């Protein structure tokens, strides 16, 4: 009994040291675990996009350009070709006889090349001839008319603020004289409109042509304008300048001779 009591007293004396050692072990393990664990991912910082647009990046508006595109005429559909079949040998045609040579003395001399369609500066010569053939070519004296090499998309452009016209002259085989005159007179009509017509004049034009008064005068920049009042004015002006009976306006029919003369007297 005394032995047991002595042992108990000894264990009791050692108990605080054991508890302290155990606590130190647990604390060390916690510290090691905290150091070895990877950091918890947090929300990524939001991206910041810096704008490079400054006060010097303001772009001045381009001059208003009205174009005369290449008119596309819808022709009749091409009939399908019948499938070729082999004819029997007995039904095949005999070869054509060889042509008889014509004596050199009876041959016609070759026509000289058209100076409007070849040689240096032929676009300028052809354009000048088209301008001279209009009813009143003097209208062009107030503006700058440039005859340039042909383009595949448009035949003419009118720069209203610059009072300038560009006509893209194609070869005689690709562009008829009539269509060249039409494009030139149309673009010239835009400059006449921009320089001579007032808001009141344009209101009177809409009434005279039977176009709704709320219709915007101009279309989009660089677009075809046959469905705008500005395009209608240019087309009627071109009809009068060409001495023609038709135009490409999509807002009103082409005026006949007497109404056309009245429009020309009042507006042109």
C-alpha angles and dihedrals in degrees: 000000000000089000092054092048091051091051092048092051091050092050091047090054091051095046098085091050091050092049092049092049092050092050091050090052092051092047092051091051090051091051092050091048091050092051095046098047115096116243116267109254113244131197114298116247113260116256117251117211115199116213116230095195111112139167090276093059096074108123119213114234115262119243113271108261125195117194137207105210124201106275112235113212114207105225129188117290115265109250116239115259115244114247111263116243128193112253121214115265092247091059097047117112121253115248115273115257117259113265117259110240115244115229113252091236092063098047119110116242114253114260114252114253116267106257089210091063105038143031131049114328095008093144090059093047093048093046092048090051090051091050093048090053094061122103094247111014090167088082088077093061091083093055141051113254118190124190109204137174114287126274128203098226108043139020098203145008129198120206102201100191092046093044087227135134129200117201117190106213117205127192120286089252092054101039127038122222089242095056092045090054090047094053092046094049092046094054091043087054090058091056091047088053094048095047104036110024122088130196089263092050091052092050089052090048092055090051094047092050096043094243120149108264093227093059110120110246098221132042130209122314113275095003131127107269108196089115095053131080089243089056092045090054092048092048095049089046090051091048090054094044091050095045088234134148098220142051139179099245114139096195103060138006121265110272119243122240101279097044089044091056090050092051091049092050093049102039112014 
